[in-house]
């Protein structure tokens, strides 16, 4: 992973975007030494978000299959806090 300061990002934006696009690398952007942003390939974000929704759907189905009949989510949360 490449790390650049904000000034370097301003000066080399085109080159850094090309690096991300062509190699799939990630670029960390720092401000006073603290990472404040990431340049990442869009494809990885789209794929990850699709997978995240699929995982959530699967988890919801698992929870539903094991959920006790007649117990609301509010009741379950309240019981957990006791």
C-alpha positions in Angstrom: 0.0 0.0 0.0 1.2 3.4 -0.9 1.0 6.3 1.6 1.1 9.9 0.5 0.6 13.3 2.2 -2.1 15.6 1.1 0.4 17.9 -0.7 1.8 14.9 -2.7 -1.8 13.9 -3.5 -2.5 17.3 -5.0 0.7 17.2 -7.0 0.4 13.6 -8.3 -3.4 13.0 -8.3 -3.4 11.7 -11.9 -0.5 9.3 -11.4 -2.0 8.0 -8.1 -5.4 7.4 -9.6 -3.7 5.6 -12.5 -1.8 3.4 -10.0 -5.1 2.5 -8.3 -6.9 1.9 -11.5 -4.2 -0.2 -13.3 -2.8 -2.2 -10.3 -5.7 -2.4 -7.9 -3.4 -0.9 -5.2 -4.7 1.2 -2.4 -3.3 4.6 -1.6 -3.5 6.0 2.0 -3.7 9.8 2.2 -2.3 11.4 5.3 -2.8 14.9 6.9 -0.1 15.7 9.4 0.8 12.1 9.6 -2.7 10.7 10.2 -4.5 8.7 7.6 -7.6 10.6 6.6 -8.6 8.9 3.3 -8.1 5.9 1.1 -8.0 5.7 -2.7 -9.3 2.2 -3.6 -10.5 0.6 -6.7 -14.3 1.0 -7.2 -14.7 -2.7 -8.2 -13.6 -3.9 -4.8 -16.1 -1.6 -3.1 -19.0 -2.8 -5.3 -18.1 -6.4 -4.9 -17.7 -6.0 -1.1 -21.0 -4.3 -0.7 -22.8 -7.0 -2.7 -21.2 -9.7 -0.5 -22.1 -7.7 2.6 -25.8 -7.6 1.6 -25.7 -11.3 0.8 -24.2 -12.1 4.2 -26.8 -10.0 5.9 -29.6 -11.8 4.1 -28.1 -15.1 5.1 -27.7 -14.0 8.7 -31.3 -12.7 8.8 -32.5 -16.1 7.6 -30.5 -17.9 10.3 -31.8 -15.6 13.0 -35.4 -16.0 11.8 -35.0 -19.8 11.7 -33.9 -19.9 15.4 -36.1 -17.0 16.7 -38.5 -18.2 19.5 -42.2 -17.9 18.5 -44.1 -15.1 20.1 -41.0 -13.1 21.2 -40.6 -9.6 19.8 -37.3 -8.0 19.1 -38.0 -5.5 21.9 -38.6 -8.3 24.4 -35.4 -10.1 23.4 -33.4 -6.9 23.8 -35.0 -6.2 27.1 -34.3 -9.7 28.4 -30.6 -9.3 27.3 -30.2 -6.1 29.4 -31.4 -7.7 32.6 
